[in-house]
Amino acid sequence: QVQLAESGGGLVQAGDSLRLSCVASGRTFSIYQMGWFRQAPGKEREFVAAINWSAGSTSYADSVKGRFTISRDNTKNTVYLQMNSLKPEDTADYYCARRSAGGPFGSWGQGTQVTVSS
């Protein structure tokens, strides 16, 4: 089992930045990839970004490309989401998740709320 805990959300103004953190504990050796997802009120959860745990390769949703950066610190079992140039449409609960090789994303954290005011 892998447990995930997100932090770093808050209320900011449009154009501001935030950095989210997600700490993994438990069977972290089983992690192949870590991802960030978000869910806005009344909407389905959507993919934001992902990073390969060992190789560090990344992928992003088109809506955040160029503004958000995902990174990881393997020594701290932590993945980060640096969010710059935030927009009101980025307002959502942000969740991290992990997946093993060939498996789906799971082990969802409790989420951290991000609110961007205009």
MDAnalysis code that builds the backbone (N, CA, C; Angstrom):
import MDAnalysis as mda
import numpy as np

u = mda.Universe.empty(354, n_residues=118, atom_resindex=np.repeat(np.arange(118), 3), trajectory=True)
u.add_TopologyAttr("name", ["N", "CA", "C"] * 118)
u.add_TopologyAttr("resid", np.arange(1, 119))
u.add_TopologyAttr("resname", ["GLN", "VAL", "GLN", "LEU", "ALA", "GLU", "SER", "GLY", "GLY", "GLY", "LEU", "VAL", "GLN", "ALA", "GLY", "ASP", "SER", "LEU", "ARG", "LEU", "SER", "CYS", "VAL", "ALA", "SER", "GLY", "ARG", "THR", "PHE", "SER", "ILE", "TYR", "GLN", "MET", "GLY", "TRP", "PHE", "ARG", "GLN", "ALA", "PRO", "GLY", "LYS", "GLU", "ARG", "GLU", "PHE", "VAL", "ALA", "ALA", "ILE", "ASN", "TRP", "SER", "ALA", "GLY", "SER", "THR", "SER", "TYR", "ALA", "ASP", "SER", "VAL", "LYS", "GLY", "ARG", "PHE", "THR", "ILE", "SER", "ARG", "ASP", "ASN", "THR", "LYS", "ASN", "THR", "VAL", "TYR", "LEU", "GLN", "MET", "ASN", "SER", "LEU", "LYS", "PRO", "GLU", "ASP", "THR", "ALA", "ASP", "TYR", "TYR", "CYS", "ALA", "ARG", "ARG", "SER", "ALA", "GLY", "GLY", "PRO", "PHE", "GLY", "SER", "TRP", "GLY", "GLN", "GLY", "THR", "GLN", "VAL", "THR", "VAL", "SER", "SER"])
u.atoms.positions = np.array([
    [0.829, -1.199, 0.000],
    [0.000, 0.000, 0.000],
    [0.862, 1.247, 0.000],
    [0.407, 2.248, -0.725],
    [1.068, 3.550, -0.755],
    [0.048, 4.575, -0.256],
    [0.473, 5.407, 0.648],
    [-0.368, 6.481, 1.145],
    [0.178, 7.809, 0.602],
    [-0.739, 8.687, 0.229],
    [-0.365, 9.974, -0.341],
    [-1.026, 11.098, 0.452],
    [-0.291, 12.175, 0.644],
    [-0.814, 13.316, 1.382],
    [-0.432, 14.598, 0.665],
    [-1.448, 15.340, 0.222],
    [-1.219, 16.587, -0.503],
    [-1.242, 17.766, 0.465],
    [-0.570, 18.833, 0.062],
    [-0.609, 20.084, 0.807],
    [-0.239, 21.219, -0.120],
    [-0.461, 22.448, 0.352],
    [-0.014, 23.601, -0.405],
    [-1.103, 24.403, -1.081],
    [-2.340, 23.944, -1.006],
    [-3.418, 24.696, -1.635],
    [-3.709, 25.989, -0.891],
    [-4.565, 26.802, -1.485],
    [-4.930, 28.046, -0.844],
    [-5.738, 28.937, -1.757],
    [-5.970, 30.151, -1.273],
    [-6.709, 31.159, -2.032],
    [-5.719, 32.183, -2.567],
    [-5.705, 32.341, -3.875],
    [-4.784, 33.283, -4.507],
    [-5.540, 34.083, -5.552],
    [-4.869, 35.113, -6.066],
    [-5.452, 35.914, -7.127],
    [-4.952, 35.440, -8.490],
    [-5.698, 35.765, -9.501],
    [-5.282, 35.418, -10.864],
    [-3.889, 35.987, -11.130],
    [-3.041, 35.167, -11.733],
    [-1.680, 35.567, -12.015],
    [-0.673, 35.146, -10.964],
    [-1.158, 34.754, -9.803],
    [-0.278, 34.316, -8.722],
    [0.229, 32.900, -8.967],
    [1.091, 32.463, -8.049],
    [1.663, 31.117, -8.122],
    [1.401, 30.360, -6.829],
    [1.390, 29.050, -6.938],
    [1.296, 28.161, -5.792],
    [2.125, 26.923, -6.096],
    [2.648, 26.300, -5.040],
    [3.311, 25.019, -5.210],
    [2.634, 23.985, -4.327],
    [2.141, 22.958, -4.949],
    [1.533, 21.848, -4.233],
    [2.583, 20.764, -3.999],
    [2.430, 20.076, -2.878],
    [3.316, 18.962, -2.550],
    [2.492, 17.720, -2.282],
    [3.075, 16.577, -2.572],
    [2.429, 15.302, -2.295],
    [3.504, 14.352, -1.781],
    [3.346, 13.943, -0.542],
    [4.318, 13.037, 0.083],
    [3.773, 11.614, 0.043],
    [4.599, 10.704, -0.430],
    [4.225, 9.292, -0.504],
    [4.890, 8.520, 0.625],
    [4.145, 7.592, 1.198],
    [4.691, 6.724, 2.242],
    [4.202, 5.309, 1.995],
    [4.836, 4.361, 2.660],
    [4.469, 2.965, 2.479],
    [5.350, 2.312, 1.426],
    [4.753, 1.503, 0.563],
    [5.486, 0.732, -0.432],
    [5.866, 1.598, -1.632],
    [6.679, 2.614, -1.377],
    [7.013, 3.572, -2.427],
    [7.866, 2.960, -3.531],
    [8.494, 1.824, -3.264],
    [9.309, 1.191, -4.300],
    [8.447, 0.708, -5.461],
    [7.140, 0.598, -5.224],
    [6.240, 0.103, -6.272],
    [5.751, 1.200, -7.207],
    [6.153, 2.444, -6.927],
    [5.658, 3.556, -7.735],
    [6.360, 3.604, -9.079],
    [5.588, 3.641, -10.145],
    [6.120, 3.823, -11.497],
    [5.926, 5.259, -11.967],
    [4.797, 5.802, -11.650],
    [4.470, 7.146, -12.100],
    [3.589, 7.827, -11.063],
    [3.786, 9.131, -10.916],
    [2.945, 9.933, -10.031],
    [2.202, 10.964, -10.879],
    [0.991, 11.262, -10.484],
    [0.211, 12.218, -11.249],
    [-0.561, 13.184, -10.379],
    [-0.861, 14.312, -10.969],
    [-1.755, 15.298, -10.345],
    [-3.038, 15.364, -11.165],
    [-4.150, 15.387, -10.464],
    [-5.455, 15.511, -11.075],
    [-6.205, 16.622, -10.343],
    [-7.264, 17.095, -10.950],
    [-8.072, 18.105, -10.273],
    [-9.545, 17.895, -10.589],
    [-10.365, 18.368, -9.661],
    [-11.802, 18.272, -9.838],
    [-12.439, 19.577, -9.406],
    [-13.026, 20.260, -10.361],
    [-13.730, 21.506, -10.078],
    [-15.170, 21.180, -9.677],
    [-15.821, 22.084, -8.965],
    [-17.205, 21.840, -8.543],
    [-18.105, 21.530, -9.734],
    [-18.826, 20.435, -9.636],
    [-19.764, 20.062, -10.679],
    [-19.132, 19.446, -11.914],
    [-17.845, 19.211, -11.863],
    [-17.158, 18.640, -13.029],
    [-16.481, 17.332, -12.662],
    [-16.112, 16.586, -13.678],
    [-15.405, 15.337, -13.450],
    [-13.926, 15.618, -13.169],
    [-13.326, 14.680, -12.496],
    [-11.897, 14.795, -12.250],
    [-11.136, 14.717, -13.563],
    [-10.111, 15.549, -13.692],
    [-9.338, 15.579, -14.935],
    [-7.852, 15.496, -14.647],
    [-7.145, 14.960, -15.602],
    [-5.699, 14.839, -15.526],
    [-5.048, 16.212, -15.644],
    [-4.012, 16.442, -14.858],
    [-3.259, 17.690, -14.921],
    [-1.829, 17.441, -15.405],
    [-1.119, 16.561, -14.713],
    [0.281, 16.309, -15.051],
    [0.713, 14.987, -14.451],
    [1.770, 14.414, -15.010],
    [2.315, 13.170, -14.492],
    [3.818, 13.149, -14.688],
    [4.480, 12.368, -13.837],
    [5.934, 12.253, -13.918],
    [6.340, 10.812, -13.653],
    [7.265, 10.326, -14.471],
    [7.820, 9.007, -14.254],
    [8.732, 9.058, -13.036],
    [8.502, 8.122, -12.102],
    [9.181, 8.237, -10.812],
    [10.690, 8.086, -10.939],
    [11.158, 7.225, -11.815],
    [12.600, 7.006, -11.928],
    [13.221, 7.866, -13.019],
    [12.612, 7.901, -14.188],
    [13.214, 8.612, -15.321],
    [12.955, 10.107, -15.287],
    [11.883, 10.512, -14.634],
    [11.572, 11.931, -14.543],
    [10.877, 12.514, -15.749],
    [10.518, 11.694, -16.720],
    [9.802, 12.221, -17.883],
    [8.421, 12.687, -17.453],
    [7.938, 13.732, -18.137],
    [6.702, 14.376, -17.710],
    [5.685, 14.477, -18.845],
    [4.440, 14.665, -18.457],
    [3.372, 14.936, -19.423],
    [2.376, 15.876, -18.767],
    [1.695, 16.669, -19.595],
    [0.795, 17.707, -19.096],
    [-0.490, 17.756, -19.913],
    [-1.540, 18.196, -19.245],
    [-2.753, 18.533, -19.958],
    [-2.503, 19.818, -20.742],
    [-3.155, 19.940, -21.880],
    [-2.950, 21.139, -22.707],
    [-3.314, 22.412, -21.943],
    [-4.289, 22.317, -21.068],
    [-4.774, 23.505, -20.359],
    [-3.749, 24.084, -19.385],
    [-2.753, 23.302, -19.006],
    [-1.765, 23.794, -18.030],
    [-0.357, 23.843, -18.597],
    [-0.185, 23.356, -19.811],
    [1.147, 23.307, -20.419],
    [1.731, 24.705, -20.505],
    [2.966, 24.844, -20.052],
    [3.629, 26.131, -20.078],
    [3.409, 26.951, -18.813],
    [2.450, 26.558, -17.991],
    [2.180, 27.277, -16.739],
    [2.498, 26.426, -15.514],
    [2.263, 25.136, -15.601],
    [2.482, 24.229, -14.479],
    [3.713, 23.371, -14.751],
    [4.414, 23.042, -13.681],
    [5.577, 22.156, -13.784],
    [5.498, 21.098, -12.693],
    [5.574, 19.848, -13.087],
    [5.607, 18.747, -12.131],
    [7.050, 18.314, -11.953],
    [7.406, 18.020, -10.711],
    [8.764, 17.564, -10.414],
    [8.698, 16.599, -9.240],
    [9.809, 15.920, -9.000],
    [9.811, 15.008, -7.851],
    [11.162, 15.019, -7.180],
    [11.131, 14.693, -5.909],
    [12.344, 14.521, -5.117],
    [12.271, 13.111, -4.542],
    [12.977, 12.190, -5.198],
    [12.903, 10.793, -4.784],
    [13.429, 10.584, -3.367],
    [14.375, 11.409, -2.946],
    [14.941, 11.245, -1.601],
    [13.913, 11.570, -0.529],
    [12.919, 12.390, -0.893],
    [11.873, 12.771, 0.059],
    [10.541, 12.108, -0.270],
    [10.530, 11.255, -1.289],
    [9.290, 10.609, -1.728],
    [8.185, 11.640, -1.954],
    [8.554, 12.725, -2.576],
    [7.634, 13.846, -2.741],
    [7.553, 14.264, -4.206],
    [6.346, 14.563, -4.642],
    [6.137, 15.126, -5.972],
    [5.517, 16.506, -5.799],
    [5.923, 17.417, -6.653],
    [5.491, 18.802, -6.560],
    [4.728, 19.202, -7.819],
    [3.867, 20.197, -7.652],
    [3.224, 20.824, -8.806],
    [3.369, 22.329, -8.633],
    [4.278, 22.907, -9.393],
    [4.464, 24.350, -9.395],
    [3.462, 24.939, -10.369],
    [2.608, 25.805, -9.871],
    [1.543, 26.384, -10.685],
    [1.775, 27.882, -10.781],
    [2.057, 28.347, -11.977],
    [2.275, 29.768, -12.232],
    [1.164, 30.329, -13.097],
    [1.053, 31.637, -13.095],
    [0.045, 32.315, -13.921],
    [-1.328, 31.683, -13.732],
    [-1.707, 31.525, -12.494],
    [-2.980, 30.856, -12.200],
    [-4.162, 31.650, -12.729],
    [-5.166, 30.909, -13.157],
    [-6.383, 31.487, -13.710],
    [-7.581, 31.038, -12.865],
    [-8.664, 31.777, -12.890],
    [-9.857, 31.347, -12.139],
    [-10.309, 29.940, -12.525],
    [-10.106, 29.561, -13.765],
    [-10.523, 28.225, -14.197],
    [-9.630, 27.119, -13.644],
    [-8.559, 27.473, -12.964],
    [-7.727, 26.477, -12.282],
    [-8.294, 26.125, -10.913],
    [-9.325, 26.836, -10.489],
    [-9.953, 26.558, -9.202],
    [-10.491, 25.135, -9.167],
    [-10.049, 24.364, -8.177],
    [-10.439, 22.953, -8.079],
    [-9.816, 22.352, -6.829],
    [-10.258, 21.155, -6.511],
    [-9.549, 20.320, -5.550],
    [-8.501, 19.534, -6.325],
    [-7.279, 19.581, -5.843],
    [-6.176, 18.923, -6.530],
    [-5.783, 17.661, -5.760],
    [-5.625, 16.587, -6.502],
    [-5.300, 15.296, -5.918],
    [-4.049, 14.727, -6.576],
    [-3.257, 14.033, -5.776],
    [-2.178, 13.266, -6.383],
    [-2.536, 11.786, -6.328],
    [-1.928, 11.040, -7.200],
    [-2.163, 9.611, -7.291],
    [-0.916, 8.951, -7.826],
    [-0.838, 7.655, -7.662],
    [0.317, 6.933, -8.165],
    [-0.173, 5.712, -8.924],
    [0.715, 5.215, -9.774],
    [0.400, 3.951, -10.392],
    [1.649, 3.107, -10.525],
    [1.461, 1.809, -10.469],
    [2.533, 0.867, -10.748],
    [2.596, 0.668, -12.254],
    [3.658, 0.080, -12.724],
    [3.809, -0.166, -14.156],
    [2.653, -0.999, -14.674],
    [1.979, -0.501, -15.707],
    [0.888, -1.229, -16.322],
    [-0.432, -1.118, -15.601],
    [-0.466, -0.407, -14.480],
    [-1.698, -0.309, -13.707],
    [-2.339, 1.059, -13.815],
    [-3.544, 1.207, -13.269],
    [-4.228, 2.498, -13.295],
    [-3.744, 3.392, -12.153],
    [-4.058, 4.659, -12.221],
    [-3.762, 5.547, -11.104],
    [-4.653, 5.186, -9.930],
    [-4.073, 5.235, -8.738],
    [-4.829, 4.927, -7.536],
    [-4.129, 5.488, -6.326],
    [-4.537, 4.993, -5.151],
    [-3.992, 5.463, -3.866],
    [-4.174, 6.967, -3.729],
    [-5.353, 7.450, -4.053],
    [-5.606, 8.887, -4.074],
    [-5.407, 9.499, -2.693],
    [-4.817, 10.706, -2.686],
    [-4.712, 11.454, -1.452],
    [-6.045, 12.109, -1.119],
    [-6.061, 12.904, -0.040],
    [-7.301, 13.530, 0.406],
    [-7.607, 14.803, -0.374],
    [-6.642, 15.316, -1.115],
    [-6.851, 16.504, -1.919],
    [-6.489, 17.779, -1.189],
    [-6.181, 18.792, -1.962],
    [-5.929, 20.120, -1.424],
    [-6.636, 21.123, -2.322],
    [-7.285, 22.079, -1.700],
    [-8.138, 23.000, -2.443],
    [-7.358, 24.206, -2.941],
    [-7.570, 24.525, -4.206],
    [-6.973, 25.710, -4.818],
    [-8.109, 26.590, -5.330],
    [-8.108, 27.830, -4.886],
    [-9.113, 28.791, -5.327],
    [-8.403, 30.004, -5.893],
    [-8.737, 30.337, -7.129],
    [-8.113, 31.467, -7.809],
    [-9.195, 32.511, -8.066],
    [-9.031, 33.663, -7.467],
    [-10.008, 34.729, -7.647],
    [-9.584, 35.640, -8.793],
    [-10.561, 36.216, -9.443],
    [-10.272, 37.091, -10.601],
    [-10.091, 38.536, -10.167],
])
